[in-house]
């Protein structure tokens, strides 16, 4: 199982990623090792998750979500 996740950074930007181990990935982000963008805009808050069956599906969904506008992402989070 994979998880698509969205983080809200301190600058109110939304960071989208996927992982097969959400707790470990969040820990890496919190340690400043997950991504340069999140590290530069900490602290962050986990605001959305979506479970997906496999990596291929997760990658496709990540691409779809990254193509959304910020307003569309906010709506996704809201109905989440």
Phi and psi restraints in degrees (range 20) as a CNS / XPLOR table:
assign (resid 1 and name C) (resid 2 and name N)
       (resid 2 and name CA) (resid 2 and name C) 1.0 -118.4 20.0 2
assign (resid 2 and name N) (resid 2 and name CA)
       (resid 2 and name C) (resid 3 and name N) 1.0 158.6 20.0 2
assign (resid 2 and name C) (resid 3 and name N)
       (resid 3 and name CA) (resid 3 and name C) 1.0 -128.1 20.0 2
assign (resid 3 and name N) (resid 3 and name CA)
       (resid 3 and name C) (resid 4 and name N) 1.0 128.5 20.0 2
assign (resid 3 and name C) (resid 4 and name N)
       (resid 4 and name CA) (resid 4 and name C) 1.0 -89.2 20.0 2
assign (resid 4 and name N) (resid 4 and name CA)
       (resid 4 and name C) (resid 5 and name N) 1.0 135.4 20.0 2
assign (resid 4 and name C) (resid 5 and name N)
       (resid 5 and name CA) (resid 5 and name C) 1.0 -135.8 20.0 2
assign (resid 5 and name N) (resid 5 and name CA)
       (resid 5 and name C) (resid 6 and name N) 1.0 153.6 20.0 2
assign (resid 5 and name C) (resid 6 and name N)
       (resid 6 and name CA) (resid 6 and name C) 1.0 -126.3 20.0 2
assign (resid 6 and name N) (resid 6 and name CA)
       (resid 6 and name C) (resid 7 and name N) 1.0 130.6 20.0 2
assign (resid 6 and name C) (resid 7 and name N)
       (resid 7 and name CA) (resid 7 and name C) 1.0 -109.6 20.0 2
assign (resid 7 and name N) (resid 7 and name CA)
       (resid 7 and name C) (resid 8 and name N) 1.0 141.2 20.0 2
assign (resid 7 and name C) (resid 8 and name N)
       (resid 8 and name CA) (resid 8 and name C) 1.0 -100.8 20.0 2
assign (resid 8 and name N) (resid 8 and name CA)
       (resid 8 and name C) (resid 9 and name N) 1.0 119.0 20.0 2
assign (resid 8 and name C) (resid 9 and name N)
       (resid 9 and name CA) (resid 9 and name C) 1.0 -86.8 20.0 2
assign (resid 9 and name N) (resid 9 and name CA)
       (resid 9 and name C) (resid 10 and name N) 1.0 170.5 20.0 2
assign (resid 9 and name C) (resid 10 and name N)
       (resid 10 and name CA) (resid 10 and name C) 1.0 -60.1 20.0 2
assign (resid 10 and name N) (resid 10 and name CA)
       (resid 10 and name C) (resid 11 and name N) 1.0 -25.4 20.0 2
assign (resid 10 and name C) (resid 11 and name N)
       (resid 11 and name CA) (resid 11 and name C) 1.0 -88.3 20.0 2
assign (resid 11 and name N) (resid 11 and name CA)
       (resid 11 and name C) (resid 12 and name N) 1.0 10.9 20.0 2
assign (resid 11 and name C) (resid 12 and name N)
       (resid 12 and name CA) (resid 12 and name C) 1.0 72.1 20.0 2
assign (resid 12 and name N) (resid 12 and name CA)
       (resid 12 and name C) (resid 13 and name N) 1.0 8.1 20.0 2
assign (resid 12 and name C) (resid 13 and name N)
       (resid 13 and name CA) (resid 13 and name C) 1.0 -74.9 20.0 2
assign (resid 13 and name N) (resid 13 and name CA)
       (resid 13 and name C) (resid 14 and name N) 1.0 155.2 20.0 2
assign (resid 13 and name C) (resid 14 and name N)
       (resid 14 and name CA) (resid 14 and name C) 1.0 -109.6 20.0 2
assign (resid 14 and name N) (resid 14 and name CA)
       (resid 14 and name C) (resid 15 and name N) 1.0 123.7 20.0 2
assign (resid 14 and name C) (resid 15 and name N)
       (resid 15 and name CA) (resid 15 and name C) 1.0 -106.2 20.0 2
assign (resid 15 and name N) (resid 15 and name CA)
       (resid 15 and name C) (resid 16 and name N) 1.0 128.1 20.0 2
assign (resid 15 and name C) (resid 16 and name N)
       (resid 16 and name CA) (resid 16 and name C) 1.0 -112.3 20.0 2
assign (resid 16 and name N) (resid 16 and name CA)
       (resid 16 and name C) (resid 17 and name N) 1.0 135.7 20.0 2
assign (resid 16 and name C) (resid 17 and name N)
       (resid 17 and name CA) (resid 17 and name C) 1.0 -151.5 20.0 2
assign (resid 17 and name N) (resid 17 and name CA)
       (resid 17 and name C) (resid 18 and name N) 1.0 174.9 20.0 2
assign (resid 17 and name C) (resid 18 and name N)
       (resid 18 and name CA) (resid 18 and name C) 1.0 -130.4 20.0 2
assign (resid 18 and name N) (resid 18 and name CA)
       (resid 18 and name C) (resid 19 and name N) 1.0 156.8 20.0 2
assign (resid 18 and name C) (resid 19 and name N)
       (resid 19 and name CA) (resid 19 and name C) 1.0 -161.1 20.0 2
assign (resid 19 and name N) (resid 19 and name CA)
       (resid 19 and name C) (resid 20 and name N) 1.0 160.9 20.0 2
assign (resid 19 and name C) (resid 20 and name N)
       (resid 20 and name CA) (resid 20 and name C) 1.0 -104.5 20.0 2
assign (resid 20 and name N) (resid 20 and name CA)
       (resid 20 and name C) (resid 21 and name N) 1.0 4.4 20.0 2
assign (resid 20 and name C) (resid 21 and name N)
       (resid 21 and name CA) (resid 21 and name C) 1.0 -148.7 20.0 2
assign (resid 21 and name N) (resid 21 and name CA)
       (resid 21 and name C) (resid 22 and name N) 1.0 86.5 20.0 2
assign (resid 21 and name C) (resid 22 and name N)
       (resid 22 and name CA) (resid 22 and name C) 1.0 -60.8 20.0 2
assign (resid 22 and name N) (resid 22 and name CA)
       (resid 22 and name C) (resid 23 and name N) 1.0 -47.0 20.0 2
assign (resid 22 and name C) (resid 23 and name N)
       (resid 23 and name CA) (resid 23 and name C) 1.0 -57.7 20.0 2
assign (resid 23 and name N) (resid 23 and name CA)
       (resid 23 and name C) (resid 24 and name N) 1.0 -41.7 20.0 2
assign (resid 23 and name C) (resid 24 and name N)
       (resid 24 and name CA) (resid 24 and name C) 1.0 -67.1 20.0 2
assign (resid 24 and name N) (resid 24 and name CA)
       (resid 24 and name C) (resid 25 and name N) 1.0 -39.4 20.0 2
assign (resid 24 and name C) (resid 25 and name N)
       (resid 25 and name CA) (resid 25 and name C) 1.0 -66.6 20.0 2
assign (resid 25 and name N) (resid 25 and name CA)
       (resid 25 and name C) (resid 26 and name N) 1.0 -42.5 20.0 2
assign (resid 25 and name C) (resid 26 and name N)
       (resid 26 and name CA) (resid 26 and name C) 1.0 -63.9 20.0 2
assign (resid 26 and name N) (resid 26 and name CA)
       (resid 26 and name C) (resid 27 and name N) 1.0 -37.0 20.0 2
assign (resid 26 and name C) (resid 27 and name N)
       (resid 27 and name CA) (resid 27 and name C) 1.0 -62.6 20.0 2
assign (resid 27 and name N) (resid 27 and name CA)
       (resid 27 and name C) (resid 28 and name N) 1.0 -43.6 20.0 2
assign (resid 27 and name C) (resid 28 and name N)
       (resid 28 and name CA) (resid 28 and name C) 1.0 -61.3 20.0 2
assign (resid 28 and name N) (resid 28 and name CA)
       (resid 28 and name C) (resid 29 and name N) 1.0 -43.5 20.0 2
assign (resid 28 and name C) (resid 29 and name N)
       (resid 29 and name CA) (resid 29 and name C) 1.0 -59.9 20.0 2
assign (resid 29 and name N) (resid 29 and name CA)
       (resid 29 and name C) (resid 30 and name N) 1.0 -45.9 20.0 2
assign (resid 29 and name C) (resid 30 and name N)
       (resid 30 and name CA) (resid 30 and name C) 1.0 -62.6 20.0 2
assign (resid 30 and name N) (resid 30 and name CA)
       (resid 30 and name C) (resid 31 and name N) 1.0 -31.1 20.0 2
assign (resid 30 and name C) (resid 31 and name N)
       (resid 31 and name CA) (resid 31 and name C) 1.0 -82.0 20.0 2
assign (resid 31 and name N) (resid 31 and name CA)
       (resid 31 and name C) (resid 32 and name N) 1.0 -3.6 20.0 2
assign (resid 31 and name C) (resid 32 and name N)
       (resid 32 and name CA) (resid 32 and name C) 1.0 80.7 20.0 2
assign (resid 32 and name N) (resid 32 and name CA)
       (resid 32 and name C) (resid 33 and name N) 1.0 17.2 20.0 2
assign (resid 32 and name C) (resid 33 and name N)
       (resid 33 and name CA) (resid 33 and name C) 1.0 -110.8 20.0 2
assign (resid 33 and name N) (resid 33 and name CA)
       (resid 33 and name C) (resid 34 and name N) 1.0 -2.8 20.0 2
assign (resid 33 and name C) (resid 34 and name N)
       (resid 34 and name CA) (resid 34 and name C) 1.0 -78.3 20.0 2
assign (resid 34 and name N) (resid 34 and name CA)
       (resid 34 and name C) (resid 35 and name N) 1.0 -46.7 20.0 2
assign (resid 34 and name C) (resid 35 and name N)
       (resid 35 and name CA) (resid 35 and name C) 1.0 -159.7 20.0 2
assign (resid 35 and name N) (resid 35 and name CA)
       (resid 35 and name C) (resid 36 and name N) 1.0 150.5 20.0 2
assign (resid 35 and name C) (resid 36 and name N)
       (resid 36 and name CA) (resid 36 and name C) 1.0 -63.8 20.0 2
assign (resid 36 and name N) (resid 36 and name CA)
       (resid 36 and name C) (resid 37 and name N) 1.0 -38.1 20.0 2
assign (resid 36 and name C) (resid 37 and name N)
       (resid 37 and name CA) (resid 37 and name C) 1.0 -63.8 20.0 2
assign (resid 37 and name N) (resid 37 and name CA)
       (resid 37 and name C) (resid 38 and name N) 1.0 -49.1 20.0 2
assign (resid 37 and name C) (resid 38 and name N)
       (resid 38 and name CA) (resid 38 and name C) 1.0 -65.1 20.0 2
assign (resid 38 and name N) (resid 38 and name CA)
       (resid 38 and name C) (resid 39 and name N) 1.0 -41.2 20.0 2
assign (resid 38 and name C) (resid 39 and name N)
       (resid 39 and name CA) (resid 39 and name C) 1.0 -56.8 20.0 2
assign (resid 39 and name N) (resid 39 and name CA)
       (resid 39 and name C) (resid 40 and name N) 1.0 -40.0 20.0 2
assign (resid 39 and name C) (resid 40 and name N)
       (resid 40 and name CA) (resid 40 and name C) 1.0 -77.0 20.0 2
assign (resid 40 and name N) (resid 40 and name CA)
       (resid 40 and name C) (resid 41 and name N) 1.0 -13.0 20.0 2
assign (resid 40 and name C) (resid 41 and name N)
       (resid 41 and name CA) (resid 41 and name C) 1.0 -128.4 20.0 2
assign (resid 41 and name N) (resid 41 and name CA)
       (resid 41 and name C) (resid 42 and name N) 1.0 34.9 20.0 2
assign (resid 41 and name C) (resid 42 and name N)
       (resid 42 and name CA) (resid 42 and name C) 1.0 -80.5 20.0 2
assign (resid 42 and name N) (resid 42 and name CA)
       (resid 42 and name C) (resid 43 and name N) 1.0 154.8 20.0 2
assign (resid 42 and name C) (resid 43 and name N)
       (resid 43 and name CA) (resid 43 and name C) 1.0 -79.6 20.0 2
assign (resid 43 and name N) (resid 43 and name CA)
       (resid 43 and name C) (resid 44 and name N) 1.0 171.3 20.0 2
assign (resid 43 and name C) (resid 44 and name N)
       (resid 44 and name CA) (resid 44 and name C) 1.0 -132.5 20.0 2
assign (resid 44 and name N) (resid 44 and name CA)
       (resid 44 and name C) (resid 45 and name N) 1.0 165.7 20.0 2
assign (resid 44 and name C) (resid 45 and name N)
       (resid 45 and name CA) (resid 45 and name C) 1.0 -133.7 20.0 2
assign (resid 45 and name N) (resid 45 and name CA)
       (resid 45 and name C) (resid 46 and name N) 1.0 134.1 20.0 2
assign (resid 45 and name C) (resid 46 and name N)
       (resid 46 and name CA) (resid 46 and name C) 1.0 -74.5 20.0 2
assign (resid 46 and name N) (resid 46 and name CA)
       (resid 46 and name C) (resid 47 and name N) 1.0 119.9 20.0 2
assign (resid 46 and name C) (resid 47 and name N)
       (resid 47 and name CA) (resid 47 and name C) 1.0 -117.6 20.0 2
assign (resid 47 and name N) (resid 47 and name CA)
       (resid 47 and name C) (resid 48 and name N) 1.0 -9.6 20.0 2
assign (resid 47 and name C) (resid 48 and name N)
       (resid 48 and name CA) (resid 48 and name C) 1.0 -160.1 20.0 2
assign (resid 48 and name N) (resid 48 and name CA)
       (resid 48 and name C) (resid 49 and name N) 1.0 140.3 20.0 2
assign (resid 48 and name C) (resid 49 and name N)
       (resid 49 and name CA) (resid 49 and name C) 1.0 -138.9 20.0 2
assign (resid 49 and name N) (resid 49 and name CA)
       (resid 49 and name C) (resid 50 and name N) 1.0 152.0 20.0 2
assign (resid 49 and name C) (resid 50 and name N)
       (resid 50 and name CA) (resid 50 and name C) 1.0 -146.8 20.0 2
assign (resid 50 and name N) (resid 50 and name CA)
       (resid 50 and name C) (resid 51 and name N) 1.0 121.1 20.0 2
assign (resid 50 and name C) (resid 51 and name N)
       (resid 51 and name CA) (resid 51 and name C) 1.0 -81.1 20.0 2
assign (resid 51 and name N) (resid 51 and name CA)
       (resid 51 and name C) (resid 52 and name N) 1.0 138.3 20.0 2
assign (resid 51 and name C) (resid 52 and name N)
       (resid 52 and name CA) (resid 52 and name C) 1.0 -133.2 20.0 2
assign (resid 52 and name N) (resid 52 and name CA)
       (resid 52 and name C) (resid 53 and name N) 1.0 149.1 20.0 2
assign (resid 52 and name C) (resid 53 and name N)
       (resid 53 and name CA) (resid 53 and name C) 1.0 -71.3 20.0 2
assign (resid 53 and name N) (resid 53 and name CA)
       (resid 53 and name C) (resid 54 and name N) 1.0 -29.0 20.0 2
assign (resid 53 and name C) (resid 54 and name N)
       (resid 54 and name CA) (resid 54 and name C) 1.0 -155.4 20.0 2
assign (resid 54 and name N) (resid 54 and name CA)
       (resid 54 and name C) (resid 55 and name N) 1.0 172.5 20.0 2
assign (resid 54 and name C) (resid 55 and name N)
       (resid 55 and name CA) (resid 55 and name C) 1.0 -64.9 20.0 2
assign (resid 55 and name N) (resid 55 and name CA)
       (resid 55 and name C) (resid 56 and name N) 1.0 -41.4 20.0 2
assign (resid 55 and name C) (resid 56 and name N)
       (resid 56 and name CA) (resid 56 and name C) 1.0 -61.0 20.0 2
assign (resid 56 and name N) (resid 56 and name CA)
       (resid 56 and name C) (resid 57 and name N) 1.0 -46.7 20.0 2
assign (resid 56 and name C) (resid 57 and name N)
       (resid 57 and name CA) (resid 57 and name C) 1.0 -63.4 20.0 2
assign (resid 57 and name N) (resid 57 and name CA)
       (resid 57 and name C) (resid 58 and name N) 1.0 -40.3 20.0 2
assign (resid 57 and name C) (resid 58 and name N)
       (resid 58 and name CA) (resid 58 and name C) 1.0 -64.2 20.0 2
assign (resid 58 and name N) (resid 58 and name CA)
       (resid 58 and name C) (resid 59 and name N) 1.0 -42.9 20.0 2
assign (resid 58 and name C) (resid 59 and name N)
       (resid 59 and name CA) (resid 59 and name C) 1.0 -63.2 20.0 2
assign (resid 59 and name N) (resid 59 and name CA)
       (resid 59 and name C) (resid 60 and name N) 1.0 -41.4 20.0 2
assign (resid 59 and name C) (resid 60 and name N)
       (resid 60 and name CA) (resid 60 and name C) 1.0 -63.9 20.0 2
assign (resid 60 and name N) (resid 60 and name CA)
       (resid 60 and name C) (resid 61 and name N) 1.0 -44.2 20.0 2
assign (resid 60 and name C) (resid 61 and name N)
       (resid 61 and name CA) (resid 61 and name C) 1.0 -67.0 20.0 2
assign (resid 61 and name N) (resid 61 and name CA)
       (resid 61 and name C) (resid 62 and name N) 1.0 -38.8 20.0 2
assign (resid 61 and name C) (resid 62 and name N)
       (resid 62 and name CA) (resid 62 and name C) 1.0 -59.6 20.0 2
assign (resid 62 and name N) (resid 62 and name CA)
       (resid 62 and name C) (resid 63 and name N) 1.0 -44.7 20.0 2
assign (resid 62 and name C) (resid 63 and name N)
       (resid 63 and name CA) (resid 63 and name C) 1.0 -59.9 20.0 2
assign (resid 63 and name N) (resid 63 and name CA)
       (resid 63 and name C) (resid 64 and name N) 1.0 -45.2 20.0 2
assign (resid 63 and name C) (resid 64 and name N)
       (resid 64 and name CA) (resid 64 and name C) 1.0 -58.8 20.0 2
assign (resid 64 and name N) (resid 64 and name CA)
       (resid 64 and name C) (resid 65 and name N) 1.0 -47.1 20.0 2
assign (resid 64 and name C) (resid 65 and name N)
       (resid 65 and name CA) (resid 65 and name C) 1.0 -66.9 20.0 2
assign (resid 65 and name N) (resid 65 and name CA)
       (resid 65 and name C) (resid 66 and name N) 1.0 -38.5 20.0 2
assign (resid 65 and name C) (resid 66 and name N)
       (resid 66 and name CA) (resid 66 and name C) 1.0 -66.4 20.0 2
assign (resid 66 and name N) (resid 66 and name CA)
       (resid 66 and name C) (resid 67 and name N) 1.0 -20.4 20.0 2
assign (resid 66 and name C) (resid 67 and name N)
       (resid 67 and name CA) (resid 67 and name C) 1.0 -82.0 20.0 2
assign (resid 67 and name N) (resid 67 and name CA)
       (resid 67 and name C) (resid 68 and name N) 1.0 -14.1 20.0 2
assign (resid 67 and name C) (resid 68 and name N)
       (resid 68 and name CA) (resid 68 and name C) 1.0 -70.6 20.0 2
assign (resid 68 and name N) (resid 68 and name CA)
       (resid 68 and name C) (resid 69 and name N) 1.0 152.8 20.0 2
assign (resid 68 and name C) (resid 69 and name N)
       (resid 69 and name CA) (resid 69 and name C) 1.0 -74.8 20.0 2
assign (resid 69 and name N) (resid 69 and name CA)
       (resid 69 and name C) (resid 70 and name N) 1.0 166.4 20.0 2
assign (resid 69 and name C) (resid 70 and name N)
       (resid 70 and name CA) (resid 70 and name C) 1.0 -60.6 20.0 2
assign (resid 70 and name N) (resid 70 and name CA)
       (resid 70 and name C) (resid 71 and name N) 1.0 -39.4 20.0 2
assign (resid 70 and name C) (resid 71 and name N)
       (resid 71 and name CA) (resid 71 and name C) 1.0 -61.9 20.0 2
assign (resid 71 and name N) (resid 71 and name CA)
       (resid 71 and name C) (resid 72 and name N) 1.0 -42.4 20.0 2
assign (resid 71 and name C) (resid 72 and name N)
       (resid 72 and name CA) (resid 72 and name C) 1.0 -65.8 20.0 2
assign (resid 72 and name N) (resid 72 and name CA)
       (resid 72 and name C) (resid 73 and name N) 1.0 -39.0 20.0 2
assign (resid 72 and name C) (resid 73 and name N)
       (resid 73 and name CA) (resid 73 and name C) 1.0 -64.0 20.0 2
assign (resid 73 and name N) (resid 73 and name CA)
       (resid 73 and name C) (resid 74 and name N) 1.0 -40.3 20.0 2
assign (resid 73 and name C) (resid 74 and name N)
       (resid 74 and name CA) (resid 74 and name C) 1.0 -61.9 20.0 2
assign (resid 74 and name N) (resid 74 and name CA)
       (resid 74 and name C) (resid 75 and name N) 1.0 -38.9 20.0 2
assign (resid 74 and name C) (resid 75 and name N)
       (resid 75 and name CA) (resid 75 and name C) 1.0 -65.2 20.0 2
assign (resid 75 and name N) (resid 75 and name CA)
       (resid 75 and name C) (resid 76 and name N) 1.0 -41.7 20.0 2
assign (resid 75 and name C) (resid 76 and name N)
       (resid 76 and name CA) (resid 76 and name C) 1.0 -59.1 20.0 2
assign (resid 76 and name N) (resid 76 and name CA)
       (resid 76 and name C) (resid 77 and name N) 1.0 -44.9 20.0 2
assign (resid 76 and name C) (resid 77 and name N)
       (resid 77 and name CA) (resid 77 and name C) 1.0 -62.7 20.0 2
assign (resid 77 and name N) (resid 77 and name CA)
       (resid 77 and name C) (resid 78 and name N) 1.0 -43.3 20.0 2
assign (resid 77 and name C) (resid 78 and name N)
       (resid 78 and name CA) (resid 78 and name C) 1.0 -61.8 20.0 2
assign (resid 78 and name N) (resid 78 and name CA)
       (resid 78 and name C) (resid 79 and name N) 1.0 -42.6 20.0 2
assign (resid 78 and name C) (resid 79 and name N)
       (resid 79 and name CA) (resid 79 and name C) 1.0 -84.6 20.0 2
assign (resid 79 and name N) (resid 79 and name CA)
       (resid 79 and name C) (resid 80 and name N) 1.0 -17.2 20.0 2
